[in-house]
Amino acid sequence: MGVKARDGTFKQAMKILFVTHYFPPEVNAPANRTHEHCRRWVLDGHDVTVITGVPNHPRGEVFDGFENKWIQEETIDGIHVIRTWMYLAPNAGFLKRIANYLVFALTAILASFRTNRPDIVVATSPQFFVGVAGAIIAKLKRRPFVLEIRDLWPKSIVELGQLSEGPILRALEALERWLYRSASGVVVNTRTFHDHITARGIASDRIELVYNGIDPAAFHPKAKNLELLAKHNLAGRFTVAYVGTLGLAHGLTLLIDVAERMRERKEVQFVLIGDGADRAKLEADISRRGLTNVTLLGLQPRSMMPDWIASIDLLLVLLRDLPVFETVIPSKIFEFLAEERPVVLAAKGEIRRMMDEAGGALVIDPEVTDQLASAIEEVIQRPEEAASRAAAGRSWVEQGFIRDDLARKMARFLERVVDSVD
């Protein structure tokens, strides 16, 4: 079967084997990106198999409708999905998470024996033991391997204080270099990731930049869901929300500090939508301070995210003030801007430069309580300016960050890799 390219020619459909730790119904950014790319590839005529684990992120609890057994197979949007048994561990605690990652790498390799020989093997981080599994599977299948980098391991875990200098770090750095060299191609989602990898001796022409993006059919301007707000006692409030993983990368104590400062503003309600390693700590902190102006909603279904984004008055994108987070671009910001919502971005680095150029968000320094409090007040007091930024942000996203276009860009890169080794 042929696949029509943009130049009007037809290329042979690829058989793609994709290894990923996360996949729907999990709702984090890696799961969403992988699913949406694979779905597009299937629609374009490619044959896609995904090897992943039983869904359990971030609590380490198996989702309803699944069992933690050796193999489960299903079809999602035309994608053949093979799920393996997982060592269940919550997204907290370094050693348990490492065990979780290592066990999945092993089970993914074993599960690959259930698959036919593909044209190409792709594996995606953030944790790069998935990459090790992908590299080994590619060698077993004697096919090219493409590594997708969504986080800089081990750099990120060092800067978060989870790993210090020593033999373990040196071993992980050696593994990182080996992975880059083993890959026939590398896909990154930020320019700074590209620079990091070329600095380790990988030629630039082996690296493809494929940003995160949005599905415009799902994320577009829409009216508030008043029923949803009423259900959670948020009707009539000015809502300020953080949506995403409640983890080490985001410095969410900052939001609690600002909520405490603004506790007398009865019309303002802070909302946390998501789950993660810091949830229990945040709940305890909110209780200790006696804050009634913070609502924790927990993990919400992916299908409800467009309604939640449309219904929130101000969305926050927060990163820690650490060098490694100057290299990342949170995928959530594309969805917020696609729905033309006011956004405050507290970050440095690549995403800050992009927002300065696009004019799509009110930009402040990370982890500065005074700046965040002032930014929230500015959006409340100057709604017309906030709306203008939101419109600019939507225009920026629509011009270059459509998920289907980006998925096709990645597919063309995979085709070039296949052609280069055949």
C-alpha positions in Angstrom: 0.0 0.0 0.0 1.3 3.4 -0.9 1.4 6.6 1.2 0.9 9.9 -0.5 3.6 12.4 0.2 3.3 16.2 0.1 5.0 16.3 -3.3 2.3 14.1 -4.7 4.5 11.0 -5.0 3.7 7.7 -3.2 6.0 6.0 -0.8 5.7 2.5 0.6 3.9 2.4 3.9 6.2 1.7 6.9 5.8 -0.9 9.6 6.7 1.1 12.7 7.4 -0.5 16.1 7.1 2.2 18.8 8.2 1.6 22.4 6.9 3.9 25.1 6.6 3.8 28.8 3.3 5.8 28.7 0.3 5.5 26.5 -3.5 6.3 26.8 -5.5 6.0 28.9 -2.6 7.6 30.8 -2.9 11.4 30.2 0.6 12.8 30.5 2.4 14.6 27.7 4.4 11.6 26.4 1.3 9.5 26.2 -0.6 12.2 24.4 2.1 12.9 21.9 2.8 9.3 21.1 -0.8 8.4 20.6 -1.6 11.4 18.4 1.5 10.8 16.2 0.7 7.1 15.9 -2.9 7.8 15.1 -1.9 10.1 12.3 0.5 7.6 10.9 -2.2 4.9 10.8 -4.6 7.2 9.0 -1.8 7.9 6.5 -1.5 4.2 5.8 1.4 3.1 8.0 1.3 -0.1 10.1 1.9 0.9 13.7 2.5 -1.3 16.8 3.1 0.2 20.2 4.7 -1.7 23.1 3.8 -0.1 26.4 2.9 -1.1 30.0 -0.3 -1.6 31.8 -1.6 1.9 32.5 -0.8 3.0 36.0 0.9 6.4 35.9 1.2 8.5 38.1 0.0 6.6 41.2 1.4 3.2 40.4 -2.2 1.8 40.5 -3.6 -0.2 37.6 -6.4 1.7 35.7 -9.9 0.3 35.8 -10.5 -2.3 33.1 -7.0 -3.5 33.0 -5.0 -6.3 34.8 -1.3 -6.4 35.6 -0.6 -9.5 33.7 2.1 -10.6 31.3 0.5 -9.5 28.0 -2.6 -7.7 27.0 -3.3 -6.7 23.4 -5.8 -4.3 22.0 -6.4 -1.9 19.1 -6.7 1.8 19.7 -7.5 4.0 16.7 -6.0 1.4 14.4 -2.8 1.1 16.5 -1.9 -2.4 17.6 -1.1 -2.0 21.3 0.8 -4.6 23.3 0.8 -4.0 27.0 3.3 -5.8 29.3 3.3 -6.6 33.0 4.7 -3.7 35.1 6.5 -3.4 38.4 4.1 -0.9 39.9 5.6 2.1 41.6 4.1 5.6 42.1 5.9 8.5 40.5 7.8 9.2 43.7 10.9 7.6 45.2 14.0 7.4 43.0 14.9 3.7 43.6 11.4 2.4 43.0 11.0 4.4 39.9 14.3 3.1 38.5 13.2 -0.4 39.2 9.9 0.3 37.4 11.9 1.7 34.4 14.3 -1.2 34.3 11.6 -3.9 34.5 9.7 -2.3 31.7 12.8 -2.2 29.5 13.1 -6.0 30.0 9.5 -6.8 29.4 9.3 -4.6 26.3 12.3 -6.5 24.8 10.5 -9.8 25.6 7.2 -8.5 24.2 8.9 -7.5 20.9 9.2 -11.2 20.1 5.4 -11.2 19.5 5.8 -8.7 16.7 6.7 -9.1 13.1 9.9 -7.5 11.7 9.3 -3.8 11.4 10.9 -1.3 9.0 12.0 0.8 11.9 12.0 0.8 15.7 11.3 4.0 17.6 11.6 4.5 21.4 10.7 7.6 23.4 12.0 9.0 26.6 11.6 10.9 29.2 13.4 8.0 30.9 16.0 6.6 28.6 15.9 2.9 29.7 13.0 2.8 27.2 15.7 3.9 24.7 17.9 1.0 25.7 15.0 -1.4 25.1 14.4 0.2 21.7 18.1 -0.1 20.7 18.2 -3.8 21.7 15.0 -4.6 19.9 16.3 -2.9 16.8 19.5 -5.0 16.9 17.4 -8.1 17.4 15.2 -7.2 14.5 18.2 -6.0 12.4 16.4 -2.7 11.7 17.2 1.0 12.2 16.5 2.6 15.5 15.3 6.2 16.1 15.5 7.7 19.6 13.0 10.4 20.6 14.3 12.7 23.4 11.7 14.5 25.5 13.9 15.0 28.6 17.6 15.3 29.2 18.6 12.3 31.3 20.6 12.1 33.5 20.9 15.9 33.6 17.4 16.5 34.8 17.6 14.0 37.7 20.9 15.5 38.9 19.6 19.1 38.9 16.5 17.9 40.8 18.7 16.6 43.5 17.8 12.9 43.0 21.3 11.9 42.0 24.8 13.2 42.9 28.2 12.8 41.4 29.6 9.3 41.5 29.8 6.0 39.7 26.1 5.7 39.1 26.0 9.1 37.4 29.1 8.3 35.3 27.4 5.0 34.2 24.2 6.8 33.2 26.2 9.5 31.2 28.1 6.7 29.4 24.7 5.0 28.7 23.4 8.3 27.3 26.3 8.7 24.9 25.9 5.0 23.8 22.2 5.6 23.1 22.9 8.6 20.9 25.6 6.7 19.0 23.4 3.6 18.6 20.5 5.5 17.0 20.3 5.9 13.3 18.4 9.1 14.0 17.3 11.2 17.0 14.1 13.2 17.3 14.0 16.1 19.8 11.2 18.6 20.7 13.3 21.6 21.6 16.3 23.4 19.9 18.3 23.2 23.2 18.0 19.4 23.1 19.4 19.5 19.6 22.4 21.5 20.9 22.9 19.2 23.9 23.1 16.2 21.6 25.4 17.7 19.0 27.7 18.7 21.8 28.1 15.0 22.5 29.4 14.3 19.0 26.2 13.5 17.1 26.0 15.0 13.6 23.2 17.6 13.2 21.8 15.9 10.1 21.0 12.8 12.2 18.7 14.9 14.5 15.2 16.1 13.6 13.3 18.8 15.6 9.7 18.0 16.0 7.9 20.3 18.4 4.9 19.4 20.4 1.6 20.7 19.1 -2.2 20.5 19.3 -5.1 18.7 17.7 -7.3 21.6 16.5 -10.4 19.4 16.4 -10.1 19.1 20.2 -8.4 22.3 21.3 -10.1 25.4 20.0 -11.9 28.4 21.5 -15.2 27.4 23.1 -17.6 28.6 25.8 -17.1 27.8 29.5 -18.7 24.6 30.7 -20.8 26.2 33.5 -22.1 22.8 34.6 -18.6 21.6 35.1 -17.7 24.6 37.2 -20.8 24.3 39.3 -20.2 20.6 39.9 -16.9 21.6 41.6 -18.1 24.7 43.4 -16.2 27.0 41.1 -19.1 28.9 39.5 -18.9 32.7 39.9 -15.2 32.6 40.9 -12.1 33.9 39.1 -10.3 30.6 38.6 -6.5 30.4 38.5 -5.3 26.9 37.5 -2.3 24.7 37.2 -3.0 21.7 35.0 -0.5 18.8 34.8 1.9 16.7 36.8 2.2 17.6 40.5 5.9 17.0 40.5 9.4 18.1 41.3 9.8 20.1 38.0 7.1 22.7 38.7 7.8 24.2 42.1 4.1 24.3 43.1 4.7 25.5 46.6 4.9 28.9 44.8 1.2 28.6 43.9 0.4 27.8 47.5 2.4 30.8 48.7 0.5 33.1 46.3 -2.9 31.5 47.3 -2.1 32.3 51.0 -1.2 35.8 50.1 -4.5 36.3 48.2 -6.7 34.4 50.7 -8.8 37.5 51.4 -9.7 37.8 47.7 -12.8 35.7 48.1 -13.6 35.8 44.4 -10.3 34.2 43.4 -10.0 30.4 43.6 -6.8 28.4 42.8 -7.3 25.0 41.2 -4.8 22.1 40.8 -5.8 19.6 38.1 -3.5 16.6 38.0 -1.6 14.1 40.2 1.9 13.2 40.9 4.8 12.8 43.4 4.1 16.1 45.2 0.3 15.7 45.7 0.4 14.4 49.3 2.9 17.1 50.2 0.8 19.8 48.7 -2.4 18.6 50.4 -0.6 18.6 53.7 0.7 22.1 53.1 -2.8 23.4 52.1 -4.3 21.9 55.2 -1.5 23.2 57.5 -2.1 26.7 56.2 -5.9 26.4 56.5 -6.4 27.5 52.9 -9.9 27.2 51.5 -9.1 29.1 48.3 -7.2 26.1 46.8 -9.1 23.2 45.2 -7.3 19.9 44.3 -9.3 18.1 41.6 -6.9 15.2 40.9 -6.4 13.5 37.6 -9.1 14.3 35.0 -9.9 12.3 31.9 -8.1 13.5 28.7 -11.4 13.9 27.0 -12.4 16.6 29.6 -9.3 18.7 29.2 -10.7 20.9 26.4 -13.6 21.8 28.6 -11.5 22.4 31.7 -9.1 24.7 29.7 -12.0 26.7 28.3 -13.6 27.1 31.7 -10.6 28.4 33.6 -10.0 32.1 33.7 -6.2 32.1 34.0 -3.9 29.1 33.3 -0.4 28.9 34.8 2.7 27.3 33.3 5.3 26.9 36.0 8.8 25.6 35.9 11.6 25.5 38.5 14.4 28.0 38.4 17.0 25.4 37.3 19.2 25.3 34.2 17.7 22.0 32.9 14.3 23.6 32.7 15.6 26.3 30.4 15.7 23.5 27.8 12.1 22.3 28.0 8.9 23.4 26.3 5.8 22.3 28.4 3.4 20.8 25.9 0.4 22.1 27.8 1.0 25.7 26.7 0.1 24.9 23.1 -3.3 23.5 24.2 -3.9 26.6 26.4 -3.1 29.0 23.7 -5.1 27.0 21.0 -8.2 27.6 23.1 -7.3 31.3 23.3 -7.0 31.4 27.1 -5.0 33.9 29.2 -1.7 32.3 30.3 1.0 33.3 32.8 4.3 31.6 32.0 6.9 31.5 34.8 10.0 30.1 33.1 13.4 30.9 31.6 15.0 29.6 28.4 13.6 28.5 25.1 9.9 28.6 25.9 10.3 32.1 27.4 12.0 33.3 24.2 9.2 31.8 22.1 6.5 33.5 24.2 8.3 36.8 24.1 8.3 36.6 20.3 4.7 35.4 20.0 3.3 37.8 22.7 1.0 34.9 23.7 1.5 34.9 27.5 2.3 37.2 30.4 5.9 36.2 31.1 7.5 36.3 34.6 10.6 34.9 36.3 10.2 31.4 37.8 9.7 30.8 41.5 9.2 34.5 42.4 6.1 34.9 44.6 5.8 38.7 44.1 5.9 38.4 40.3 3.3 35.7 40.2 0.9 37.5 42.5 1.3 40.7 40.5 0.7 38.8 37.2 -2.5 37.4 38.5 -3.7 40.8 39.6 -2.7 42.3 36.2 -4.8 39.7 34.4 -7.8 40.4 36.7 -7.5 44.1 36.4 -6.7 44.3 32.6 -8.9 41.6 30.9 -8.7 43.3 27.5 -4.9 43.0 27.5 -5.1 39.4 28.6 -7.6 38.7 25.8 -5.2 40.3 23.3 -2.3 38.1 24.3 -4.6 35.1 24.2 -5.6 35.9 20.6 -1.9 36.4 19.6 -1.1 33.0 21.2 -3.8 31.2 19.3 -2.6 32.7 16.0 1.0 31.6 16.8 0.0 28.0 17.6 -2.1 27.7 14.5 0.7 28.8 12.3 3.2 26.1 13.2 2.1 23.7 15.9 -0.6 21.5 14.4 0.0 17.9 15.6 -0.9 16.2 12.3 1.6 18.3 10.5 4.3 17.6 13.1 3.5 13.8 13.0 4.0 13.8 9.2 7.3 15.7 9.6 8.4 13.0 12.0 7.2 10.3 9.6 9.2 11.8 6.7 12.3 11.7 9.0 11.6 8.0 9.7 11.3 7.4 6.0 14.7 9.0 5.4 16.3 6.9 8.1 14.8 3.7 6.6 16.0 4.7 3.1 19.5 5.5 4.4 20.1 2.0 5.7 18.2 -0.1 3.1 
